[in-house]
Amino acid sequence: MNANSFLALGVIILTSCTRPDSLSKDRVANVPIPKRYDTTVAPRLTVSSDLLSQFGDPILRQYVKRALTNNRDLKSSFARLAEAGYNFKSTKSPLLPNLTTNGNFSRRKFANRFFYSIPPENSFDLTFNTNWEIDIWKRIRSEVSASASELQAARSDYAFARQSIAAQIMQAYMKLTGLEQRLKLNRDNLVSFKKTLTLVNGLFVDGSSELTDLNFARTDVENAKAKYFRLQNERDQAARQLRTLTGDYADKNLRTSGLPQLGKSIPAGLPSSLLIRRPDIDASYQRLRAADTRITVAHRALFPTFNLTAAGGRSALKLNELSNSNFKVWNIVGGFSAPIFENGRLRNELGAATKRAEKAYYDYQQIVLDAFREVENALGSELALSSQEKATESALDAARIAERGTLLDYEAGLVEILTLLEAQRRRFSTEEALIQVKVLRRQNRISLALALAKAV
């Protein structure tokens, strides 16, 4: 085969190795992004730069800081980040020649054929070897680029893990505080039911009330006791959960300072800014870039590889003569290797790399859509919970007035005991509902801050 035939064969090989189109050129390709969020008409979202500034609670801030130092999941995420850093450095190694050294010792003796002694002979060898793949097709540099994208993805994963852990701590703190307030309310309600029981018992002794009324009052007292024990258990479990998140032993001894006041709202910004701010979106995009770049790596594997190999060394009969031995050897070899027949392995690897990039492309799009949904849900809940809180406060005012009036009517004999007990239960359930909606509103504010990528 002459030179022209080799040239023609090379052209055919290279033209048949066409790389698939890139999938990571555009961050927002085929992702519908509105000009503004659907629920930003109300409420007016105006302030706050980070998660912790939402609530001016020093105890909550201490818990968050402790979790960012001790949380095991966060430590695991940092270890993955460090691993990605080492992988990136390892990937860069083939860009430069590698150098190895070898040392050998041998001892030999020739056969004595003529009945005279031949002393044994020692041999010492020291060689240095170097090998370098010339990155003509940028396969190695593409691998380095992919590894760099994975390192950036790990950084973004760690940033998102920090935000998530802080948000979980704050959510758990709100839950614990709400349970403590409900527990206190239940104690107060139990006292109220006991007072009613005492009142009914006095009327029963005087003959002004029936045994059925007394049993109704006792039922509410015992139910209040049962609920107190249930709430106490829920409170202790919430405290243990918070302890675990801070990286401590799961005991129930924790302090809170009550539900913190809500600060100003969070600026929602434009939907497109989420693509820049949210670490989880950036991590997904960086993985898309890495998968896309690895298509190039798999594609370049179809091309010939070119290597330079060199070796040099010395040989001597004595170890101390290696440094000044006159017997020196060296060689330099340049060569190439090209795949001819490998039963479709390389092209299948290219196809698999293409599909992995395609999967990363759709995963990225789904994460973007999920992020927009989270923001829209949190913004919608901000408005709904605010209105719900105002309505519940009005209902509580009415329930308290009704309870006081019903108690006076019962003492005057104008209503039955069931009416009084129902009035007390309604006031209690409405007050408990107000605590719960306040907790939900603060938890939603945390979710909104997390969805909008507010840093810790």
N, C-alpha and C positions, 0 to 999 in steps of 0.2 A: 504494500500500500504506500503510495507516494505522499508527499507533503500536502498536496491539494486535497487528497482524500481525507487526511486527518483534519484539515481545516473545515471541510464540508461537514464531517461528522461532529466537530465541535459546535458549528453553527446550529446544526439540527438539535443537539442536546440542549444548548442554551435557550433557543427559541421555544423548545417544548417545556421549559421550566418557568412558566409564567406565574408570577406571584398573584394570589387572589387580592381583590381590592381591600383597602384598609377599612375597618369598622369603627375606629376611634377618632376619626378626624373631627367630628362635631359632637360636642357634649349634649346637645339638645335635639339631635336628629330624631325625627318622628315622635317626639314627646310634646304633647300639646301643653303649652304654657300660657295661661291667661295674663292679661295686663295687670290685673289686681286680683286679690283674693275675693272670693264670692261673698264672704261674711264680714268684710271690713267696713261696710256702711255703718254698722254699729256693732259693738262699742267702738268709741274712738281710742285707738291704740297709740300711745304716745311716748312711753319712756323705757328705761332700764337696759343695762348693758350686759348683765350676767345673771346667772342663776341665783347666787347668794344675795345679791342686792335686792331681790324681790321681797325679802323679809328681814327686818332688822332684829333678828333674834340671836343673841350671842351664844346661847346654848346650842341652837341648831348649827350655827357656824362651826362650833367646836366639833360636833359630831361629823360634819362633812370633812373637815380638815383631818380628823383622825382616820376616817375611811380612806381618804386619798393617800394616806401613808401606810395603812395596815391591811386594806382589803386584799384578800388572796386572789380574787379574780383579776384585780387590777395589776397585781404583781405578775400574774401569769401573762397578761397582755403585754407588760413591759418586757418579759422574757422573750416573747415572740418577736417583739420589736428588735431586741438585741440579736436574736437569731437571724432576722432578716438582714441586719447590718453585716454580720459575719458572712452570710451567703453572698451579699453584694461584693464584699472584698474578695471572696474566693472566686467569684465569677470573673473578676478583672485580672486574675493571675495569668491566664493564657495570652494576654496582650504582650507580655514580655517573655523573652527566652527563659527556660528553666535550666538550672545547672545542678549536676549531681557529681559525686566523686565515688570512686571505687578503689579499694585496696585489696591486694591478693598476696598470699604467701604460699610458696610451694617448695617441696623438698623431694629430690629424686636421686636415684643411684643406678648406674648402669651395670649390666650383668658382667661378671668377671669371666671372660672367655679364655684368657691366656695366663691364668694363674698369677696375676699380680693385682694388687689392691688399687681400686679407684675410689677415692673419697666421695661421699655424698655431696650433692650440689644444691644450694639454696637459691631461691629466686624471689625477689620482692618487686611488686608492680604497684604503681599509683597512677590512676587515670582520672581525667575530668571530662565529663560529657555534657553537651548542651543540645537542646532541641527547641525549635521555634516554628510554629505554624504561621505562615504569612497570611494575614487576614485580607486577602484580595477581595473576597465577596462580602466582607463586613458581617460574616456570620457570628464571629466572637463578639464584635461590638454590638450587634443586635441582642445577643444574650445578655451583655452587660446592661444595655438599655432596658430590657425586660426586668432584670433583677433590680434596677434602680426604681422602676415603677412599683415593683412589689415592696421595696423598702418604704417608698412613700405611702403605699397602701397600709403598711404596718404602722407607720406614724399616725395616719388618720384613724386607724382602728384604736390605737392607744388614746388619742384625743377623744374619740367618741366614747370609749370605755370610761374615761374620767368623767365626762358629762353624764353618762348613764348612771354611774355609781353615785354621783352627787344627787341626781334626781331621785334615785331609789331611796337614798337616805332621807331626803326631804319629804318624799311621799310617805315613808314609814313613820317619820316624826309627826306628820299631820294626822295620820291614822291613830298613832298612840295618844296624841293630845286629845283628839276627838273622843276616843274611848274613855280617857280619864274624865273628861267633862260629862260624858253620858253616865259614867259610874257615879260621879258626884250628884248629878241630877236624879239618878235612881235612888240614892240614899235619901235625898230630900223628899222624893216622892214617897218612899217607904215611911218616912216620918209623918208625912201628910196622911197616908192611908191609916197609920196607927192612931193618929188623932181622930180620924173619922170613926175608927173602930171603937175607940174610947167613948166618943160621943154616942154612937149607936148602942153601945153596951149600957151606958147610963140611962138612955131612954128605955132600953129593954128592962132594966131593973125597976124603973118607975112604971113599967107597964104601958109606955107610950109607943113601943116598937115591938115588932114580932121577931121570933127566932130566925125566920128566913132573912130578914134584914141584917141580923147579926152575922149570919153565915156568908152573906154577900160581901160584907165588909172584911171578914176574915179571909175570904177567897182572894180579894185584891191585895191584902197584906202578904199572903203566902206567895202569890204570883210575883209580887215585887221583890221578895227575897230570892226566889228562883232566878229572876232576871238579873239580880245583882251578882249572884255567883257566876252566871254565864258571862256577864260583862267583865267580871274580874278575871276570868280565865282568858277571854279574848284580849284584855289589856296586857296580861302577862305574856301571852304569845307574841303580841305586837312588840313588846319591849325586847323579847329574845331575838326577834327578827332584826330589830335595829342594832342590837349588840353584835349579831353575826355579821351584818353589813360593815360595821366598823372594825371587824377583825378581832373582836374580843370574845371571851367565853359567853355563852348564851344565858346569862342570868337575867332576872326581871327587874333589877334595881337600876332604874333610870330616872333622871330628872327631866321635866319639861317646864316651860314657862307659860303654858296656855297657848291657844291658837294665836299666832302672830298676826298683826294687822297686815292687810293687803296694801302693797305699795301701788305706785302708778302702774299703768298697763305697760305691756311690752310693745315696742314698735314692730309691726309685722313686716314692713318693707315690701319690696316687689317680689313676686314669685321667682323670677329668674335669679335673684340673689341667693336663693337657697342652694343653687348649684355650686356656688363658690364657698358658702359658709359651712354647710353641714359636713362634718367629717366622714359620716358613713357614706354619703354620696360621693365624696372625693375618693374614698377607699375603693368603692365599686368602680369608679372611672379609672383609677390607676390599675386595677386588676384587668379591666378591659384593655387598657394600653399594653399591659404586660402580655396578655393572651394574643393581642393583635401582633405584637412584635415577635412573638414566638412562631407565628406563621412564617415570618421572614427567616427565622433560624431553621425551621423545618424545610423551607424552600431552598435555602442555600446549601443544605446537606446534599442536595441533588447535584451540586457542582463539584468539580475536582478540588482537592485540597493540595496545597503546596507546603513543603516542609524543608527546613534547613537543619542538618545535623552535623555537629562537629565533635571531635574527641581528640584529646592529647594526653600524654603521660610519659612516665619514665619507668625503666626497669633496671634493677641492680642485683648483684649477688649478695650484698650486705645491706641491712636496713639503713645504716648511717651513710651509705653511699648514694641514696636516692636523690639527695639534694644536689649532688655534683656528677650524677651519672651522665655518661656520654651517649647512652642508648635512649634516644627519644623517639616517640612515635606520635603522629597526629594524622587526622584525616578530616575532610570536609565533604559532606554529601548533600546534594540538593535533589529533591524528587517530588513527585506528585502521585496522587492516587485518585481514581474516579470510579464511581459505581457503574457497573455495566449490567449485572444481573443480580438482584437480591430479592426476587420473587415478589416485587411490589411493596416491600417493607417501607422504604423511604416515602413513596407516594401515599401509602396508607397513613404513615405518621403525619404527612402534610395534611391529608384530609381530616385526621383527628384534631390536629392543631387548629384547623379552620373552624371546625364545629365547636371546639372549646371557646374560641373567640366569639363565635356566634352566640353561644350560651351566655358568655359574659356580657355581650351586647344587650341581650334581652333582660338579663338580671339587673343591669344598670338602669334600663328603662323602667323596670318594675319598682326599683328602689326610689327613683325620682317620683313616680306616680304615688307611691305609698307616702313619701315625704309630704307631697302636696295635700294628700288626704288627711294626714295627721294634723297639719296646720289648719285646714278647713274645719275639721272636727273640733279642734281646741278653740278656734275662734267662735264657732257656733255655740259651743258649750259655755264659753265666757259670757255671751249674751243671755243664754237660757238660764244659767245658774244665777246670774245677777238678778234677773226678773223673778226667779223662783225664790231667792232669798228675801226679796222685798215682800212678795206675796205671803211667805211663811211668817215673816215678822208681823204683818197685819193680822194674819190668822191667830198668832199667839196673843196679841193684844186682846182680840175678841174672846179667845178661850179663857184668858185670865179674868176678864170682866164677867163672863158667864159663870165661871167657877165661884167667884166671890158671891155673885147674886144667888146662885143655887144653894150655897151653904147657908145663907141667911134665910132663904125660903124653906130649907129643910128644918132648920132650928125652929122656924115659926110653924111647922107642920103643914106647909103649903104644897110640898112635893115629896115624892117617895125617895127612899134611899138609892134606888137604881138610878134616878135622875142625877143625884149628887155624885155617885161613883162614876157615872158616864161623863159628867162634866170634868171631874178630876183626871180621868183617863185621857180625855181629849186635850186638856191642857198639857199633860205630861207628854203625850205622843207628838203634839205640835212643837213643844220645846225641844224634844229629842230630834225631830225632823229638822229643826233650824240648826242644831249643832251639826247634823250630818251634811246638810247642804253647804254650810260654811266650810267643812272639811273638804267636800268635793270641789268647791270653788277654788280653794287653795291648791289642791292636788292638780286640778285642771290648769291652773296658772303655771305650775311647775312643768306639766306636760307641754304647754304652749311654749314655754321658754326652751325646753329641750328640742321641740319640733323646729323652732326657729334658730337652732344652733347657737344659743347663748352659752358662752364659755363659763368655766368655773372660776 
